[in-house]
Amino acid sequence: MKVTSINQRKDGNFNIQDACGKNYAAKRILCAVEPNLMASIFKKLIPKKTDLGKAIASDAFQAHPGIKFIIGYDKAYWKEDLFTGMCVVLGGKKVITECQGVPLTVSFDATCNVDNTFPKLSGIICGKVAQEWIDIPTHVLQEQLLQTLADLVGKSWPKDGVQYFKMKAWAGEKAAMASTLFSIGNMRHLHLLRKPQMDEKLFFAGTATANKFVFNMAGGAGAGQRAAAQIIKAIKPETFSVNNMEHFLSY
Ligand SMILES: Cc1cc2nc3c(=O)[nH]c(=O)nc-3n(C[C@H](O)[C@H](O)[C@H](O)COP(=O)(O)OP(=O)(O)OC[C@H]3O[C@@H](n4cnc5c(N)ncnc54)[C@H](O)[C@@H]3O)c2cc1C
C-alpha cells in the first residue's frame, strides 16, 4: 500500500490515505520512509514553517551518484608497506580533460578472511566526482583509478598486482531509484525525528533518523529498534526493564 497522505481526524485519530483513495484510521503512526517522502505525506498535518516541517522538508537531504569498486590483489601489498589501505581524496589533480579531478574519493581494505579469496581494496567515488566520471569509458576510469592509487602510495603495485577489478555505478540502477550517498541539506531540525511527536502519537524511523550508521542498513535497523522502544514506552512502559529501554532509546 502506497501512503499518499496522513492527516488528523476530528476525534484525534489519524487518517491515512493510500494511492487508491482508501482511508484508514490509526491511533498512532510510525513513519519509516526517507524524510524527502515524508514531506509530501505530511504536507497538511505538519506545516512547512514549523521545526518539524523543516526536518522533513524536501531539501533536508540531497542524493548524489556513487560509483563503488572492488580491486582484488594477489597479496595485501598495502600491509607490507604498513598502509591500512585507506585513502581519502578531496578532488585531486586533473588527469583527463573531461573531469576536474581524479576518480577516487575513499578506499579501504575490504579483505574478507572468511571466504579465503584475494586481498581486496574497495572504495567509492562520490558526488560531483562520480557525476563527472560516470560517462567516461570504464577502461579509462579503471586506468586512472589505479594510477591514482599508485601515485598515492608511491609504488606500482596498485596497477601491477591487480587480479580483478569490479565496478558498479549505482546511479544508473533503475530499480534502486536512488543513490547510496546523501549530503547534508537543511538538517538543523533532524534530531526532532528521533523523538516521539504529537503527544507520543507520531514516531519516525528509517536510516536517515539514526544516530549511528546513518544511510546504511545498520542505521535503518537501529532506528527501527529505537522507534519500537519509543512506542512500547508510550503504550506499555512496564514491558521493558529500564536498562533495556535506555539501550534501545540510545539509537
Ligand atoms: C543502490 C543502493 C546501494 C546500497 N548499498 C548499501 C550497502 O552496500 N550497504 C549498506 O549498509 N547500505 C546500502 N545502501 C543503503 C541501504 O539500502 C539503506 O540505508 C537502507 O535500506 C535504509 O533502510 P530504511 O528502512 O531506512 O529505508 P528503506 O529500505 O528505503 O525502506 C523504506 C520503505 O518505505 C517504503 N515506502 C516509501 N514510500 C512509501 C509510501 N508512500 N507508502 C508506503 N511505503 C513507502 C519503501 O517501499 C521501502 O520499503 C544502499 C542503497 C542503495 C539505494
PDBQT file of the ligand as one rigid body, heavy atoms in Angstrom, charges set to zero:
ROOT
HETATM    1  C1  LIG A 301      21.760   1.405  -4.706  1.00  0.00    +0.000 C 
HETATM    2  C2  LIG A 301      21.951   1.326  -3.221  1.00  0.00    +0.000 A 
HETATM    3  C3  LIG A 301      23.012   0.577  -2.689  1.00  0.00    +0.000 A 
HETATM    4  C4  LIG A 301      23.207   0.491  -1.318  1.00  0.00    +0.000 A 
HETATM    5  N1  LIG A 301      24.254  -0.237  -0.796  1.00  0.00    +0.000 NA
HETATM    6  C5  LIG A 301      24.371  -0.374   0.544  1.00  0.00    +0.000 A 
HETATM    7  C6  LIG A 301      25.380  -1.206   1.113  1.00  0.00    +0.000 A 
HETATM    8  O1  LIG A 301      26.201  -1.806   0.410  1.00  0.00    +0.000 OA
HETATM    9  N2  LIG A 301      25.446  -1.324   2.467  1.00  0.00    +0.000 N 
HETATM   10  C7  LIG A 301      24.561  -0.679   3.298  1.00  0.00    +0.000 A 
HETATM   11  O2  LIG A 301      24.632  -0.832   4.522  1.00  0.00    +0.000 OA
HETATM   12  N3  LIG A 301      23.599   0.126   2.779  1.00  0.00    +0.000 NA
HETATM   13  C8  LIG A 301      23.489   0.279   1.441  1.00  0.00    +0.000 A 
HETATM   14  N4  LIG A 301      22.512   1.088   0.909  1.00  0.00    +0.000 N 
HETATM   15  C9  LIG A 301      21.681   1.854   1.846  1.00  0.00    +0.000 C 
HETATM   16  C10 LIG A 301      20.593   0.982   2.448  1.00  0.00    +0.000 C 
HETATM   17  O3  LIG A 301      19.906   0.293   1.427  1.00  0.00    +0.000 OA
HETATM   18  C11 LIG A 301      19.629   1.916   3.195  1.00  0.00    +0.000 C 
HETATM   19  O4  LIG A 301      20.371   2.653   4.156  1.00  0.00    +0.000 OA
HETATM   20  C12 LIG A 301      18.558   1.134   3.917  1.00  0.00    +0.000 C 
HETATM   21  O5  LIG A 301      17.835   0.317   3.042  1.00  0.00    +0.000 OA
HETATM   22  C13 LIG A 301      17.604   2.137   4.557  1.00  0.00    +0.000 C 
HETATM   23  O6  LIG A 301      16.626   1.447   5.250  1.00  0.00    +0.000 OA
HETATM   24  P1  LIG A 301      15.312   2.194   5.659  1.00  0.00    +0.000 P 
HETATM   25  O7  LIG A 301      14.470   1.205   6.375  1.00  0.00    +0.000 OA
HETATM   26  O8  LIG A 301      15.619   3.486   6.309  1.00  0.00    +0.000 OA
HETATM   27  O9  LIG A 301      14.607   2.621   4.277  1.00  0.00    +0.000 OA
HETATM   28  P2  LIG A 301      14.174   1.734   3.035  1.00  0.00    +0.000 P 
HETATM   29  O10 LIG A 301      14.888   0.442   2.984  1.00  0.00    +0.000 OA
HETATM   30  O11 LIG A 301      14.242   2.662   1.853  1.00  0.00    +0.000 OA
HETATM   31  O12 LIG A 301      12.659   1.423   3.387  1.00  0.00    +0.000 OA
HETATM   32  C14 LIG A 301      11.650   2.386   3.216  1.00  0.00    +0.000 C 
HETATM   33  C15 LIG A 301      10.408   1.643   2.817  1.00  0.00    +0.000 C 
HETATM   34  O13 LIG A 301       9.338   2.584   2.740  1.00  0.00    +0.000 OA
HETATM   35  C16 LIG A 301       8.553   2.244   1.614  1.00  0.00    +0.000 C 
HETATM   36  N5  LIG A 301       7.852   3.442   1.180  1.00  0.00    +0.000 N 
HETATM   37  C17 LIG A 301       8.335   4.553   0.585  1.00  0.00    +0.000 A 
HETATM   38  N6  LIG A 301       7.352   5.416   0.333  1.00  0.00    +0.000 NA
HETATM   39  C18 LIG A 301       6.209   4.866   0.777  1.00  0.00    +0.000 A 
HETATM   40  C19 LIG A 301       4.854   5.281   0.807  1.00  0.00    +0.000 A 
HETATM   41  N7  LIG A 301       4.471   6.462   0.302  1.00  0.00    +0.000 N 
HETATM   42  N8  LIG A 301       3.940   4.444   1.330  1.00  0.00    +0.000 NA
HETATM   43  C20 LIG A 301       4.302   3.251   1.846  1.00  0.00    +0.000 A 
HETATM   44  N9  LIG A 301       5.571   2.797   1.866  1.00  0.00    +0.000 NA
HETATM   45  C21 LIG A 301       6.519   3.590   1.329  1.00  0.00    +0.000 A 
HETATM   46  C22 LIG A 301       9.558   1.775   0.576  1.00  0.00    +0.000 C 
HETATM   47  O14 LIG A 301       8.893   0.965  -0.383  1.00  0.00    +0.000 OA
HETATM   48  C23 LIG A 301      10.532   0.973   1.439  1.00  0.00    +0.000 C 
HETATM   49  O15 LIG A 301      10.154  -0.370   1.566  1.00  0.00    +0.000 OA
HETATM   50  C24 LIG A 301      22.315   1.175  -0.457  1.00  0.00    +0.000 A 
HETATM   51  C25 LIG A 301      21.235   1.906  -1.002  1.00  0.00    +0.000 A 
HETATM   52  C26 LIG A 301      21.061   1.983  -2.371  1.00  0.00    +0.000 A 
HETATM   53  C27 LIG A 301      19.885   2.768  -2.933  1.00  0.00    +0.000 C 
ENDROOT
TORSDOF 0
